[in-house]
Amino acid sequence: YLYASGRPNSLEAGEDLAGGSANYVGLRQGDVILRYDEVRIFGPGDLLDASSRGEAGSSVRMEILREGRRRTLYIERGPLGALMNHNRALPLED
């Protein structure tokens, strides 16, 4: 629906901040965040909500898209420590 209505529907990692969780687990600039702890991510609000649920500091699964391939990272729950870009991209098939 977001894509069809011309609205942003994906969240891409931008510049990482020194010492952040994203840098520690290998999140790279350009990686698209697909899921965070089993929650589908379409924008910054989704990521903020998902990362603030549960026990701070616990390990969560994060699914990303890097260079056309899905990958799984495990990251500490909480702020990622990276700037994010809210973009419009073709929907992915699950």
C-alpha angles and dihedrals in degrees: 000000000000093000093045091051092051095249128133112270108171138060119219126191114244128179114346121227118235113264096012126138091246092061092046095055095042103256106165134206107269096029111133115222108226103168137006115195090341093309115123109236119216100156148353094283091057091052093046092050094046095045093049095052122089129013116339112240096022117131116256134184116247121189117206138178114230122176091339096310128105115234135179125226128181113220138174111262112254137053113355096216094230136105113246132212118212106215142169115244138162110276116259125229114241 
